[in-house]
Amino acid sequence: MNWEVSTMPSKRSFCNLTLLRKNLARFWPLWGGAALVGALLPLWMLLSLSQSGATHLVKADFAYAVYTVAAKIVPAISLCYAILCAMMVWSYLFSPRSVGLIHALPVDRTCLFITNTLSGLAMMLIPYVTTGGLACLVALGWGFLDIGAALEAAAVIILITLIFFGLATFCAMITGNTFAMPAFYLLLNFVFPALEILVGSIFQVFLVGITSTYTGALECLSPVLKLYSGMNAYLEDGAAIFVGAPVAAIYGLVGIALLGVSFLLYRLRRSECAGDVVAFRWLRPVFRYGVALAFALTLGWFLYEIIWASLFQRGNYADFVPMAVCMAVTGVIGYYVASMLLEKSLRVFRRSWPGVLTVCAGVVILCGCMRFDVLGMESRVPLQEDIGRVTVSFSGRDITVYSGDAGIVSKVLELHKAVTADADYIRNKERYETTSYFYLRYYDPDGDTLLYRSYRLPISEERMETPGTYEYLLRQLLLDPQVMLSQVELPQGCEILEASVDDYGTGSYANCSEQEAQAIYQAILQDAGEGNLYGIETIRSGQGYPAAVHIRAIVDDGYDVDNQSIYLELAPTMTHTIDALLDAGLITAETVEQWNQELGAEVYTTVAA
């Protein structure tokens, strides 16, 4: 007798269509409203075409329009819309009753995850499909539809959808709190560029010459910012060009990877964590110390500025010990705030001293690394062979030196090294002592910025006569006739058109004829050759006359006309230039007398006598 009973093999489902339909039906106001709003764009497009006729439109116009939408509009919309869709489909994870009910259903977590992920992606894509489909129908009816551009834009939109929904889903997996999920989502989208700006700003208050200029070094960790900087659309020779498809592809793959990580986290996630700010115990220290660091870098700096800097700071740069104390205090506050959120209680002070000591030690180490320049940022000077050109600016006077002038470039590097060697001297000067602004910007041979430094230099008359000091080297550089000539020499074949004088004090403006302008230009060249464009007094005080001479010229090579100009602030030492301006009637002897009295300098012009 055969006792075997034939059984039907079980079939595992990876997607529950009933739950998928229920999700779409339950949250139809979200995707339905978005689709309705999106449908207004094709409707406006249809009305505009009906009124204007639009017989001039071609496929390139359609392609450029859809490329522009994909590159400039979709990232911002997807950034905001993804978090709403993710909050809808994963909302049951944030309520103990809901998560218990859902997880008690005869549906395993793999099926739940895939179903909810498909639900969220469908809710995100339905408005885009509706808007894009209607726009394509309108363009098809008017005869300027570009199928290739539409498909490319659709692929880019799908990739953008994947990265933002993947990131939102990842945030839903690491928290059990409804309000924490959007906070984490925004944080992960912008925290790294914000951290670069914040740390750069704190470096600026500790280190001489460092500025908080945003470089975008961590921009790749911010999907929305990188998508906006990496994607663009433009017209070239009557054809629409889309730039940035590889960027969208990379972030689309990242979005898929985030969904994969989220699936693993969902399999490990305990139902009891619903309502918790952090869903996994191993993430709690990350949250605690992350909040402490955020408090220290933001509120600690603010506390230092309002309590110490405005009352007790002597120099132009932050004092290490008070800054470390302020950051430690606010870091500890942040540590306790994070602990209260995690424990859902105010009783978090017992046995918390190891964490408090860790925060204080971390803050002191961080401040010490910035103040004592562990990374060598303050002393960094580029190698001469890496420099394509360098721009030097001192008290409003700009000097551009190219790599071909090796002697002058070496002088600039020697000056820069002297400034970095005197960093402590500059740092310890009194806060309200008169200083002059000094900027250095190095470029590589491709024209990209290699290094930028901004200094506030105290100028000492005694040190100006001491070889090796930055004041001495600065004077040698600025008074070098070769440097001066390189700043005012116009290209060969230039035709001088006119010369004018701008008087800052009175706001007056005067110009002269071409012949007189040529004479003024020659006088400028003579002053430059004699090293008279600015003198010791100008370097010491950082001030010249409250006026500037402007020479305008053109170069016509037979193919193109190139405008050239010289804009030079007047200084008492520019004797030949001032004489030429007096001869042309652009200034008067009385005006020069008044300028000298205001400046407290001697009268250098011979005509004024």
Buried (B, 14 or more C-beta within 10 A) or exposed (E): EEEEEEEEEEEEEEBBEEBBEEBBEEBEEBBBEBBEEBBEBBEEBBEEBEEEEBEEBEBBBBBBBBBBBBBBEBBEBBBEBBBBBBBBBBBBBBBEEBBEEBBEEEBBBBBBBBBBBBBBBBBBBBBBBBBBBBBBEBBEEBEBBBEEBBEBBBBBBBBBBBBBBBBBBBBBBBBBBBEBBBEBBEBBBBBBBBBBEBBBBBBBBBBBBBBBEEEEEBBBBBBBBBBBBBBBBEEEEEEBBBEBBEBBEBBBBBBBBBBEBBBEBBEEBEBEBBBBBBBBEEBBBEBBBBBBBBBBBBBBBEBBBEEBBEEEBEEBBBBBEBBBBBBBBBBBBBBBBBBBBBEEEEEBEEEEEEBBEBBBEBBBEBBEEBBEBEEEBBBBBBEEEEBBBBBBBBBEBEBBBBBEBEEBBEBBBBBBBBBBEBBEBBBEBEEEEEBBEBBBBBBBEEEEEBBBBBBBBBBBEEBBEEEEBBBBBBBBBBBBBBBBBBBBBBEEEBEBBBBBBBBEEEEEEBBBEEEBBBBBBBBBBBBBBBBBBBBBBBBBBBBBBBBBBBBBBBBEEEEEEEEBEBEBBBBBBBBBBBBBBBBBEBBEBEBBEBBBEEBEBEBBBEBBE
